[in-house]
Amino acid sequence: MKYAKMKLNKVWYMKTVVITGSARGLGLEMAKVFRKNNLNVVISDLNLDKLKLAKQELEKIDSNSNVDIYTCDVTKSNDITNLINFTKEKFNNIDIWINNAGVNQPEKPIWELTEREIDLVLDVDLKGAIIGSKLVMEEMIKQKSGAIYNIEGYGSNDAKMLGLSIYGTSKRAITYFTEALAKEADERKTNVIVGKLSPGIMITDFITNALGDKEKINLSEKTKKVYNILGDYPDVVANFLVNGMLKNTKNNAKIEWLTTRKAVWRFMTAGFNKRDFFK
Ligand SMILES: NC(=O)c1ccc[n+]([C@@H]2O[C@H](COP(=O)([O-])OP(=O)(O)OC[C@H]3O[C@@H](n4cnc5c(N)ncnc54)[C@H](O)[C@@H]3O)[C@@H](O)[C@H]2O)c1
């Protein structure tokens, strides 16, 4: 409440957040927490019907803020420009922009993936976030304020595993890209901050669906075991990440849910803490 509203020239100013790929999963859960904190929320995704359902969920939350929806395919720069313009028209400012849209890859080695499959993962997970950042940065520079966040994932820390190499390539690049953007934002004194959100492992549709639900991923018993130890539902992670963003004023911040320390603790206590997300 304190964060979201500032008195500007005797007019209450309510902050606005835009989240891509937010009809479900982490994006939708983050939108809920922002709304609880009285920020205006614009959710966007590929499918209008799913966005309408998500809007209904968000409107059940007691809040002084507004919710709006806008279809946007992050692989199309025109869609991103339209989403920016729509938000500016509705709310004047974009205070926080989160490049959250993502697709998982089929569980195959690199040489068994088709070129189209490789393109889709890179276009959504990497290029979508790069173009989103570029276009919203131009707006935020004009505003002289704003914060841009990108989502890290498997591979960001250089981990490698069969079946996640192209996704990991994009997330490793997202980490580099976000740090590079933060450096440039700083050197050009843009007054815009840029940061990384690291959500760990979340029990969402993402982990069992590849290429935007076009293909199923059958998790092995070993993978399920690891997810049961390290994973969390997205509402828990969203609560942590949004509170981190609301507090953050620093450029180049990393807001990390599953720290190495937490992961080690989870493995040490796994025997006492039996969870089964897959029953
Ligand atoms: N689930 C995990 O374990 C996990 C772990 C680390 C990072 N992440 C990252 O978190 C983010 C959210 O993941 P999630 O688990 O909520 O996944 P999700 O599949 O539940 O949600 C992703 C959303 O992105 C949308 N999307 C896909 N392609 C799009 C496009 N071209 N344009 C716009 N929207 C598009 C989907 O429709 C979907 O609503 C992703 O960036 C993902 O890489 C997920």
The ligand as an ORCA input file, in Angstrom:
! r2SCAN-3c Opt
* xyz 0 1
  N       8.209    -23.911    -13.749
  C       9.490    -23.902    -13.440
  O       9.998    -24.835    -12.788
  C      10.374    -22.737    -13.826
  C      11.649    -22.662    -13.257
  C      12.475    -21.597    -13.563
  C      12.042    -20.612    -14.425
  N      10.800    -20.708    -14.984
  C      10.406    -19.620    -15.876
  O       9.297    -18.935    -15.298
  C       8.499    -18.360    -16.328
  C       7.050    -18.761    -16.124
  O       6.975    -20.171    -16.127
  P       5.703    -20.993    -15.579
  O       6.268    -22.149    -14.841
  O       4.738    -20.104    -14.923
  O       5.149    -21.549    -16.973
  P       3.662    -21.675    -17.569
  O       3.788    -22.588    -18.729
  O       2.697    -22.025    -16.494
  O       3.370    -20.182    -18.042
  C       4.018    -19.624    -19.154
  C       3.041    -18.713    -19.869
  O       3.718    -18.134    -20.990
  C       2.792    -18.082    -22.063
  N       3.473    -18.013    -23.355
  C       4.070    -19.007    -24.056
  N       4.499    -18.543    -25.249
  C       4.169    -17.230    -25.307
  C       4.338    -16.212    -26.270
  N       4.927    -16.445    -27.436
  N       3.864    -14.964    -25.979
  C       3.260    -14.719    -24.806
  N       3.051    -15.638    -23.852
  C       3.501    -16.893    -24.103
  C       1.964    -19.361    -21.927
  O       0.742    -19.257    -22.643
  C       1.797    -19.448    -20.420
  O       0.624    -18.822    -19.978
  C       9.115    -18.825    -17.642
  O       9.990    -17.811    -18.121
  C       9.937    -20.051    -17.242
  O      11.021    -20.265    -18.119
  C       9.956    -21.742    -14.706
*
